[in-house]
Amino acid sequence: MGFDLTRVNADGTSRTLFSWGSDQYGQLGVGSGIDMLQPTESVSAAPHDIAAVQAAGLSTGLLTTTGEFYTFGCGMHGRLGHGPSMQNIHTPRKVEGIPKPIVQVSVGENHVAAITVDGELYTAGRQIKGSLGHDNANKCRPALVGGALAGKRVISVACGTKHTLAVTAEGEVYAFGEGRTLALGQSGENKENKELPALVEALQGKGVVSVHAGNGYSVARTRDGALYSWGSNEYGQLGLSLIHISEPTRPRLI
């Protein structure tokens, strides 16, 4: 199957990165380490034709129209996918080791993920309670996520703080990582960690097309526009107006 550029840049328009805020760890990509109080063009990102930007915590990632993944910011625990170095990265650096063009990326607090053009999922970074979904010895470099996702085409991925969500072409959702907050969407009061992808059975048949993962909570969108959320609801982040239930045990319709 050929690499379809329209999957990452629908209109073919060249894009420039602007960023602002704290640059303590290099997460703005401007190469200065100085906080920016207004939108500032990232000259260091200029050579890359940007299709999408992802940011979380102290890290940032860029997807280019040529299917390459660049990350920068806090380098602790290899969370940027560049190996075990603790060094912060102040300008975009290409993530090596993914053998095919990339069509979607996600950047979390502690790890990163990328989907290739043929639907394979790669993750790298800090392994917390199984959040990478694989047992690769060199966790700071991208490795293929297998298990229940082996042979399936992944179309959407989201990196939370300590968990990961993946959607297949069949509309199924798989989750892995920390289960303490119920962000994995397993049945009942199951708070077990999942070191390999586990099917979110409550969403079967719903036709999920995309997911979002935050700090201990998860959201899924279906092809007909419905939203489901589950996990930690300490601040009402699930949008469910729950009074007596602080943490839904399974995905609920918003």
Secondary structure, 3 states (H helix, E strand, C coil): CCCCHHHCCCCCCCCCCEEEECCCCCCCCCCCCCCEEEEEECHHHCCCCEEEEEEECCEEEEEECCCCEEEEECCHHHCCCCCCCCCCEEEEEECCCCCCCEEEEEECCCEEEEEECCCCEEEEECCCCCCCCCCCCCCCCCEECCHHHCCCCEEEEEECCCEEEEEECCCCEEEEECCCCCCCCCCCCCCCCEEEEEECHHHCCCCEEEEEECCCEEEEEECCCCEEEEECCCCCCCCCCCCCCCCCCCCEEC
